[in-house]
């Protein structure tokens, strides 16, 4: 909990990468089939990347209980047996979960703070269907507020289980950003989602799944000074 990292970019993973792929700049991580799927990637301290940098926590299970920051960049938590990263493009790196995990403890969770103002926060998990349950769970604070130059985006996406957010999702700013909360099962939002625009239009909020609902104290705001945004809540994922 007292640890602090200040980096240009960081990938922390329990998955393996072949030497040939690493040396060639191919960031394809996969779990050795001969090793048990019992390892986790958990941050309880402070991880801060430079502006435009990235922080990726990836494995069968990844969780943040501390603070992760990457202004104008990407913060990502990913769960799967195979994860591929594209670090060759701009600061908003591309991430794909290519193979579902069969680990007993699987998925991604945030109970701390994930901050990427002007950038993107991604929480994504692909889990075998017989392990159904909450595979993406946010009970903390996720912020990707808009800057003058760039809008922010938040993606909570689960394949093979449910997605829930009881915490805060914030992409507000001069112009509202984009929020997607989506699952192949049940998607529940009981916290707040702020995509409001203080100087322009509101943003876009999508809560999608086979079953989708707003429960408890759920509050979604996509209002804007010059015009409202879009809020879609429904089952047609």
C-alpha positions in Angstrom: 0.0 0.0 0.0 2.9 2.4 0.5 4.5 1.6 -2.9 4.9 4.3 -5.5 5.8 3.9 -9.2 6.5 6.8 -11.6 7.0 5.5 -15.1 6.7 6.3 -18.8 4.6 3.1 -19.2 4.0 -0.1 -17.3 2.8 -3.6 -18.2 2.4 -5.9 -15.2 1.2 -9.4 -16.0 1.2 -13.0 -14.7 1.0 -14.1 -18.3 4.1 -15.2 -20.3 5.7 -13.6 -23.3 8.0 -15.4 -25.7 11.5 -13.9 -26.0 11.2 -13.7 -29.8 7.9 -11.8 -29.6 9.3 -9.4 -27.0 12.4 -8.6 -29.0 10.3 -8.1 -32.2 7.9 -5.7 -30.4 5.0 -8.2 -30.5 3.3 -7.9 -27.2 1.3 -11.1 -27.1 1.0 -12.5 -23.6 -0.5 -16.0 -22.8 -0.6 -18.3 -19.9 1.6 -21.4 -20.1 -0.9 -24.3 -20.2 1.4 -26.3 -17.8 1.2 -23.6 -15.1 -1.7 -23.3 -12.7 -4.1 -20.4 -13.2 -4.0 -19.2 -9.7 -1.9 -16.0 -10.0 -3.2 -12.4 -9.6 -2.1 -8.9 -10.5 -3.1 -6.5 -7.7 -2.1 -2.9 -7.1 -2.6 -1.4 -3.7 -0.2 1.6 -4.1 0.3 4.5 -6.5 1.2 3.9 -10.1 1.6 7.1 -12.2 2.5 7.1 -15.9 3.7 10.2 -17.7 1.3 12.2 -19.8 0.3 10.1 -22.8 1.7 7.0 -21.1 0.0 3.7 -20.2 -0.5 1.3 -17.3 -1.8 -2.2 -18.0 -2.5 -4.9 -15.4 -3.3 -8.2 -17.1 -3.7 -11.8 -16.1 -6.4 -14.3 -15.1 -7.4 -11.8 -12.4 -6.4 -8.2 -12.1 -7.5 -5.7 -9.5 -6.7 -2.1 -8.4 -7.2 -1.2 -4.8 -4.9 1.9 -4.9 -4.5 4.7 -7.4 -3.5 4.4 -11.1 -3.0 7.5 -13.2 -2.1 8.1 -16.9 -3.3 11.5 -18.1 -4.0 11.6 -21.8 -3.1 8.0 -22.0 -4.5 4.6 -21.2 -5.3 2.7 -18.0 -6.3 -0.9 -18.6 -7.2 -3.9 -16.4 -7.6 -7.1 -18.5 -8.4 -10.7 -17.6 -7.9 -13.6 -20.0 -5.6 -16.5 -20.9 -4.2 -14.5 -23.9 -3.9 -10.8 -24.1 -2.4 -8.8 -27.0 -1.2 -5.2 -26.7 -0.5 -2.7 -29.6 2.0 -0.2 -28.3 3.0 1.1 -31.7 0.2 3.6 -32.2 -0.7 6.7 -30.3 -1.0 6.9 -26.5 -4.4 5.3 -26.6 -3.0 1.8 -27.0 -5.0 -1.1 -28.4 -5.7 -4.1 -26.2 -7.5 -7.3 -27.1 -8.3 -10.4 -24.9 -7.9 -13.2 -27.4 -8.7 -16.2 -25.2 -11.0 -16.8 -22.2 -9.5 -17.7 -18.8 -10.7 -20.8 -17.0 -9.2 -19.8 -13.7 -11.3 -20.2 -10.6 -10.5 -16.6 -9.6 -11.0 -14.6 -12.8 -12.0 -11.2 -13.9 -11.1 -7.5 -13.1 -12.1 -5.3 -10.2 -11.5 -1.7 -9.1 -12.1 -0.5 -5.6 -9.6 2.3 -5.7 -9.1 5.1 -8.3 -8.3 4.8 -12.1 -7.6 8.2 -13.6 -6.9 9.0 -17.3 -8.1 12.5 -18.0 -8.3 13.2 -21.7 -7.5 9.5 -22.3 -9.2 6.1 -21.8 -9.8 3.6 -19.0 -10.6 0.0 -20.0 -11.7 -2.8 -17.7 -12.3 -6.0 -19.8 -12.5 -9.7 -19.0 -13.2 -12.8 -21.0 -14.1 -15.8 -18.8 -15.3 -19.3 -19.5 -19.1 -19.4 -19.2 -19.1 -22.1 -16.5 -17.5 -19.6 -14.2 -20.4 -17.1 -14.6 -20.6 -14.4 -12.0 -19.4 -10.8 -11.9 -16.4 -10.7 -14.1 -16.0 -6.9 -14.3 -16.7 -5.0 -11.0 -16.2 -1.3 -10.3 -16.9 -0.2 -6.7 -14.3 2.7 -6.8 -13.7 5.8 -8.9 -13.0 5.8 -12.6 -12.3 9.1 -14.2 -11.4 10.1 -17.8 -12.6 13.7 -17.8 -12.3 15.7 -21.0 -9.5 18.1 -21.5 -9.5 21.1 -23.8 -8.0 19.1 -26.6 -9.4 15.6 -26.0 -12.5 13.9 -24.7 -12.3 10.9 -22.4 -13.7 7.4 -22.6 -14.4 4.5 -20.1 -15.1 0.9 -21.2 -16.3 -1.8 -18.8 -16.8 -4.9 -20.9 -17.3 -8.5 -19.8 -17.6 -11.7 -21.9 -18.8 -14.8 -20.1 -20.3 -13.1 -17.0 -21.9 -10.1 -15.4 -20.6 -6.5 -15.3 -21.5 -4.2 -12.4 -20.6 -0.6 -11.4 -21.6 0.6 -7.9 -18.9 3.3 -7.9 -18.4 6.4 -10.0 -17.7 6.7 -13.7 -16.8 10.3 -14.8 -16.1 11.5 -18.4 -17.4 15.0 -17.8 -15.6 18.1 -19.0 -16.0 20.9 -21.5 -17.6 18.3 -23.7 -19.0 15.0 -22.4 -17.0 11.9 -23.2 -18.1 8.3 -23.8 -19.0 5.5 -21.3 -19.8 1.9 -22.3 -20.8 -0.7 -19.7 -21.5 -4.0 -21.5 -21.8 -7.7 -20.8 -22.9 -10.9 -22.4 -24.9 -11.5 -19.2 -26.4 -9.0 -16.7 -25.2 -5.4 -16.6 -26.1 -3.4 -13.5 -25.3 0.2 -12.7 -26.1 1.3 -9.2 -23.6 4.2 -8.9 -23.1 7.4 -10.9 -22.2 8.0 -14.5 -21.3 11.6 -15.4 -20.9 12.5 -19.1 -22.0 16.1 -18.8 -20.6 18.9 -20.9 -19.9 22.2 -19.1 -19.2 24.2 -22.3 -20.6 22.0 -25.1 -22.8 19.0 -25.6 -23.2 16.0 -23.3 -21.6 12.7 -24.1 -22.8 9.2 -24.7 -23.6 6.5 -22.1 -24.5 2.9 -23.0 -25.5 0.3 -20.5 -26.0 -2.9 -22.5 -26.3 -6.6 -22.0 -28.6 -9.6 -22.2 -30.2 -8.1 -19.2 -29.5 -4.5 -18.2 -30.7 -2.4 -15.3 -30.2 0.8 -13.2 -30.6 -0.1 -9.5 -30.1 1.5 -6.1 -28.9 5.1 -6.3 -28.0 4.9 -10.0 -27.7 8.4 -11.6 -26.7 9.0 -15.3 -26.1 12.5 -16.5 -25.4 13.3 -20.2 -26.6 16.9 -20.1 -24.7 19.7 -21.8 -24.7 23.5 -22.0 -25.3 23.5 -25.8 -27.2 20.3 -26.0 -27.9 17.0 -24.3 -26.0 13.8 -25.2 -27.3 10.2 -25.5 -28.2 7.6 -22.9 -29.0 4.1 -24.0 -30.0 1.4 -21.5 -31.2 -1.9 -22.9 -30.7 -5.6 -23.7 -29.6 -5.4 -27.4 -25.9 -5.8 -26.8 
